[in-house]
Amino acid sequence: MSENEISRIIVNCAFKVHTELGPGLLESAYEACLIHELLQESVKVESQKPLPLIYKGITIDCGYRLDILVEDKVIIEIKSVDELSNIHTAQLLTYLKLSNKRLGLLINFNVMLIKSGIKRIVNNL
């Protein structure tokens, strides 16, 4: 399955979660519900996956964790904030680089319309 196909599944699942719950909850609630929806789509989902940092050839566990990794290809970073900022984008781009992945979705559930809370980030390997 391509990153774009996976992305479509993720966006559809995010719409379902947001329609059911609306804005205003904690990130952890949206993460758990999104994982449930993704599993219903029979895709491989990893939650809170550790992401080591490789610095000068040394692997360092700094406590970084991917919110959700789908099909070992697409990273989802979940937020529940008033608005996404540049630091959120930079965080996801850094995760993409550290994990050598091409596509990430930054999803802010604290919005009235979920389509305005989804940002697609591409790592130009």
C-alpha positions in Angstrom: 0.0 0.0 0.0 1.4 3.4 -0.9 1.8 6.4 1.5 -1.0 8.2 -0.4 -3.4 5.2 0.1 -2.5 5.0 3.7 -3.0 8.7 4.1 -6.5 8.5 2.7 -7.4 5.8 5.2 -6.0 7.9 8.1 -7.9 11.1 7.0 -11.2 9.1 6.7 -10.6 7.7 10.2 -9.8 11.1 11.6 -13.0 12.4 10.2 -15.0 9.6 11.9 -13.3 10.3 15.2 -13.8 14.0 15.0 -17.4 13.6 14.0 -18.1 11.4 16.9 -16.1 13.3 19.6 -15.8 16.9 18.4 -13.1 19.3 19.7 -12.0 19.8 23.3 -10.6 16.5 24.5 -7.1 15.4 25.4 -4.7 14.1 22.7 -4.7 10.7 24.4 -8.4 10.3 23.8 -8.2 11.1 20.1 -5.1 8.9 19.8 -6.9 5.9 21.3 -10.0 6.4 19.2 -8.0 6.9 16.0 -6.1 3.7 16.6 -9.4 1.9 17.1 -10.7 3.2 13.8 -7.4 2.4 12.0 -7.5 -1.2 13.3 -11.1 -1.5 11.9 -9.5 -0.8 8.5 -7.1 -3.7 9.0 -4.0 -1.6 8.7 -0.9 -2.2 10.9 -0.8 0.4 13.7 2.0 1.0 16.2 1.3 3.4 19.1 3.9 5.4 21.0 6.7 3.7 19.1 10.1 4.6 20.5 12.3 6.7 18.1 16.0 6.6 19.0 18.3 9.5 18.0 21.5 8.5 16.2 24.2 11.1 17.0 27.7 10.6 15.5 27.1 6.9 15.1 25.8 6.4 18.7 22.2 5.4 19.3 20.7 7.5 22.1 17.3 6.9 23.6 16.0 10.4 24.3 12.5 9.4 25.0 11.1 10.4 21.6 8.0 8.5 20.6 5.9 8.5 17.5 2.2 9.0 18.4 1.1 6.5 15.7 3.0 4.7 12.9 0.8 3.2 10.2 1.9 0.4 7.9 5.5 1.3 8.9 5.3 4.1 6.4 3.2 7.1 7.7 3.7 8.9 11.0 0.7 10.6 12.7 1.4 13.3 15.2 -1.8 14.1 17.2 -2.5 17.5 18.7 -5.3 19.1 20.6 -4.3 22.8 20.6 -5.8 26.1 19.7 -3.8 26.2 16.5 -0.9 24.4 15.0 2.4 26.3 15.0 5.7 26.0 13.2 7.2 24.0 16.0 4.6 21.3 15.5 5.5 21.1 11.9 9.2 21.1 12.7 8.7 18.3 15.3 7.0 16.0 12.7 9.6 16.8 10.1 12.3 15.9 12.5 10.6 12.6 13.3 10.3 11.8 9.6 14.0 12.5 9.2 15.1 10.4 12.2 12.9 7.5 11.2 13.7 7.8 7.5 10.0 8.0 6.5 8.6 10.1 3.7 5.1 11.1 4.9 3.6 12.4 8.1 0.2 13.8 9.0 -0.1 16.4 11.7 -3.7 16.2 13.0 -5.1 18.8 15.3 -8.5 17.6 16.7 -9.2 20.9 18.6 -10.9 22.5 15.5 -14.5 23.0 14.4 -13.8 21.3 11.0 -11.2 18.5 11.0 -10.1 19.3 7.5 -8.7 22.6 8.7 -6.7 20.6 11.4 -4.9 18.2 9.1 -1.5 19.1 7.7 0.5 16.8 5.4 4.3 16.9 5.9 6.6 15.4 3.3 10.3 14.5 4.0 12.2 14.9 0.8 14.7 12.1 1.6 
